[in-house]
Structures are given as C-alpha cells and as structure tokens.
Amino acid sequence: MSEAAVMHSAVEPAETPLTPESWGKLGMWVFLAADAMSFGCLIVGYGLLRHASANWPVPSKVLGINLTALMTFLLICSSVTMVQSLSAIKANDMRGLKKFLLLTILGGAAFLGLQAYEWTHLITERLPEVGLSFTTHLFAATFFVLTGFHGMHVTGGVIYNSCVLAACLRGRYGPKHVEIAGLYWHFVDLVWILIFTFVYLI
C-alpha cells in the first residue's frame, strides 16, 4: 500500500447531515426552521393587525419597558452561559458545565418569574386602567398570544436544559447533546429580541 493511501485511510471522514452522529443536530435544525415559521406568522400577523387598527395604543405607554429590558438582559446573559457550558464539557470540565448550565437554567427561570409578574400586573392593574382587555382589544390579545407562546418555549428550554445537565452529570450525554440544547436556547433568545423590538419598542 502506498504512503498516500495509508495517510488517506487514517483521516476520519467528515461529519455530514446523513451520519448517525449528526442526526440529532439535523433534527433540531429542522424543528427550529418550522418553529421560526410559526413565530414569523405570529409576528407578521401582529404587524398587520396593528397597521389596520385605527386605535392601537402606543406599547411603551401600556407595557413596562424597564422590566422587559431586564428580562431581555437575563436571556442574553443566559445565552453567554450556554456557550460557556458547551466549552466546559468540551474541556471535560464537569464542574464548569454544572455551574454554567445551572446559570442558564436559573436565567430562564428568572425570566419566567418576571413574565408571570408582568402578566399579573397587566391583567389586574394596567390594562383595566387604560380600558383594554384580552377579550375586547386586539392589542391585548396579540400581546398575550405572542409572549405566551414564547414563554412556553422558555419553559420547555428550562426543562430541556435541566434534563441535559442531569444526563451529562451521569455520563450519559456529551458535548454534542449540550450543543443541540444550545441551538434551541439561542433560538429562543433570538426570537425574544425580535418580540421585544416589534411589540414593546416600535
């Protein structure tokens, strides 16, 4: 056998979307593509209804921008800790993985807690003050549908990351599983930035 043939046989084949090792990542990308269309339809629908409405309120005068800015900051920080958790498990640093993935989970849980507080304040105090309700005005209806749909995704992400962390600590999962979970979490964070921009700021 020639030297070139020996060197060629020693090179591992590159990972492609058709190999079993990457099926999980491919499946996540397919799911995220479909989910992106769901969020896209909701955001576009919100924009069309707002454009067609003659009495759409100014969001900044109804919603709590400061609180939502804090929620956005928490999600952005949780994306950073998600990246750090992947780096930790790639370096076989299980202590670092536990720390950073726990911070990611806590960031998501804090976001949900603040969202629950925001919803309670809006339903019981702010919306009645300005004469809006979920059943009588499209602004309130679209707001709760959009933010609620996203909140469901954050809840799923918190549960997903918790399961990944438990499996990693037991030695059942490795870097590729954390990477796949990270794809989902970064997607959820990106979608929230879009919602925050279109629903709260514009």
N, C-alpha and C positions, 0 to 999 in steps of 0.2 A: 504494500500500500504506500502511495506517495506521501510526502510530508504535508502537502496541501490538503490531501484527503483526510489525514489524521487531524489536522487543525480544524477542518470543516466539521468533522464529526464531533469535536469537543465543544463546539459552540452550541449553546442551548437555543432551541427555536424561539423566536419572538412570540410573545403572547398576542393572540388575536381575539376578536369578539366571539370566535367559534370554538375556543378551547374551554374545557370544563372549568378551568381556574378563573375565567373571566365571566362566566355566565351570571354570577350574582351582580357584578357591576353593570353588565349589559341590561339585565332585568331592571335595575334601579334607574338607569338612564331612560328606558322605555316608559317606566312608570312616571318619572319626572316630566317627560315630554307630554304625556297625556294629562298630567296634573297641571302643567303650565297652561294648557288649553282651557282647562276648567277655570283657573284663576283669570286667564285672559278674557274669557267670555263674561265673567262677573264684573271685571273692571271696565270693560268696554260698555257693558250694559249700564253700569253706574254712570259712565260719562254721557251716554245717550239720553238717559232719563234726566240727568242734571241739565243738559243742554236744552231739552224740550220743555223743562219746567219754568214757569213764569215766577214762581215764588220760592225758589230754592234758597235756603238760608246760607249765609257765609259760614263755612265749617269752623273757622277759628273763633267765631263768636258763640258757638254752641259747645264745641268739644274742648277738652282740656289738653292744649298743645304741650304744656310743660311736662305733664305726667306721661304723655305719649312719647315725648322726646327721651325721657328716662327709660321707658320700655324699649325704645329703639336702640338706645345705647347698650342696654343689657344684652340684647340679641346680638349686636355687633361684637361685643366682648365675648359672648359665648361661641361665636364663630372662631375667634382667635384661640380660645382654649381648646376647641375641637381640633384645630390644626396642631396645637401643642401635644394633644393626646396621641395623635397619629405619629408624630415624631418620636414620642416617648416609647410607644410599643415597637416601632421600627428599631429603636436602640435597645430593645429588651429591658426597658426601664419600667417595670410594673408599678413601682411607687409613683412615678411621674404620670403614668397612664391613669391610675386611680385618682390622683389629685386633679388633673386637668379635665378628665371626663366627668368627675363629680362637680367641678365648677361649671361645666357646660350644662349638666342636668339642673343644677341649682339656678343658673341663669334662666333657663326655660321655665322652671317652676315659679321663679320670681316674676317673670313676665306674665304668666297666667294669673298669679295672685293680683297683680296690678290691673290686669284687664278685668278681672272679676270686680274689683273695687270701682273701676271706671264705669262698667256697665250698671252696677248698683246705683252709683251717683247719678248717672244719666237717666235711668228709668224712674227713680224715686224723686229726684230733685230738678235736675237741669232741664230735661225735655218738657215736663209739665210747666215749668216757668215760662218757656218760650212758645207754648201751645203746640208741641209736637208729640206724637206717639208712634209706636211701631205699627199700629193698625190704621192710622189716619194720614200719614205723610210718607212719601217715597224716600225722603232723605233718611228718616229713622229706619225704615225697613231695609234699605240697601246697606246702610251702615252696619246694622246688626248681622245681616247675612254675610257681608264681606269679612268683617272682623271675627265673626263666629266661625266661619269656615276656616279661616287661618288659625284661630285658636284651637280648633280640632286637630289641625296638623301639628301645632306645637305640642299639644298633649300627646299625640302619637309619637313625636320625636323624643319627648322626655321618657316615655315608656320604652321606646326602642333603644335609646342610649343606655338606659338602666339595665336592660337585658343583655346588651352587648358587653357592658362593663362586668356584669356578673359572669358571663361566659368566658371573658378574657381572663379574669382572675382565677377561674377554674382550669385554665389551659385549653379550653375547647375552641376559642376563637383566636385569630391572629391579626396582623396588620390589615389584610385585605377586608376583613369584616368591619374594622374601625373606619377604613377608607370609604366603604359603601355607606355606612351610617353617616359619615361626614358629608357625603354628597347630598343626602336628604336634608341634613341640618342646614347646610349652606343655602340650599334651595329655599327652605322655609324663611331663612333670614332675608334673602334677596326679595322674596315676594312681599315681606312685611315692609321693606323700604319703599317698594312701589306703592303699597296701600297707604303708607304714611304720607307719601308725597301727593298722591292723587286725591285722597279722601280728607286728610287733615290740613294740608298746607295750601293746596291750589284752590 
